[in-house]
Amino acid sequence: MKTATFRNLLEQQEKVLLHEEIARYAAYSADTADDLDESLETAALEHLRDTEKHQW
């Protein structure tokens, strides 16, 4: 039982560290070219427009 608890603790710590690393990268990349994926943004907007057309 202790092994499973320790393993769970390590998994939780790994998730927290990954989250923190992603947050640091996002903060560092904010308002830079890395922050904007033009093709992804265009695709998202097109999807939203198509979705709105089908809702009305």
C-alpha positions as CSV (number, residue, x, y, z in Angstrom):
1,M,0.0,0.0,0.0
2,K,2.8,2.4,0.8
3,T,4.4,1.8,-2.6
4,A,1.1,2.8,-4.4
5,T,0.8,6.0,-2.2
6,F,4.4,7.0,-3.0
7,R,3.9,6.3,-6.7
8,N,0.7,8.5,-6.6
9,L,2.7,11.2,-4.9
10,L,5.4,11.1,-7.6
11,E,2.8,11.2,-10.3
12,Q,1.1,14.2,-8.7
13,Q,4.4,16.0,-8.4
14,E,5.2,15.3,-12.1
15,K,1.9,16.8,-13.1
16,V,2.5,19.9,-11.0
17,L,6.0,20.3,-12.5
18,L,4.7,19.9,-16.0
19,H,1.9,22.4,-15.4
20,E,4.4,24.9,-14.0
21,E,6.8,24.4,-16.9
22,I,4.0,25.0,-19.4
23,A,2.9,28.1,-17.5
24,R,6.5,29.5,-17.5
25,Y,6.7,28.9,-21.3
26,A,3.4,30.6,-21.9
27,A,4.4,33.6,-19.8
28,Y,7.8,33.8,-21.6
29,S,6.2,33.4,-25.0
30,A,3.3,35.9,-24.5
31,D,3.1,38.6,-27.2
32,T,5.8,36.9,-29.3
33,A,5.7,35.1,-32.6
34,D,5.6,31.8,-30.6
35,D,2.4,33.0,-29.0
36,L,0.5,33.1,-32.3
37,D,-0.2,30.3,-34.6
38,E,-2.0,32.0,-37.5
39,S,-3.1,28.9,-39.2
40,L,-4.6,27.5,-36.0
41,E,-6.3,30.8,-35.2
42,T,-7.8,30.9,-38.7
43,A,-9.0,27.3,-38.5
44,A,-10.6,28.0,-35.1
45,L,-12.4,31.1,-36.4
46,E,-13.7,29.3,-39.4
47,H,-14.9,26.4,-37.2
48,L,-16.7,28.9,-35.0
49,R,-18.3,30.6,-38.0
50,D,-19.5,27.2,-39.4
51,T,-20.8,26.2,-36.0
52,E,-22.7,29.4,-35.6
53,K,-24.3,29.0,-39.0
54,H,-25.6,25.6,-38.1
55,Q,-27.0,26.8,-34.8
56,W,-29.3,29.4,-36.3
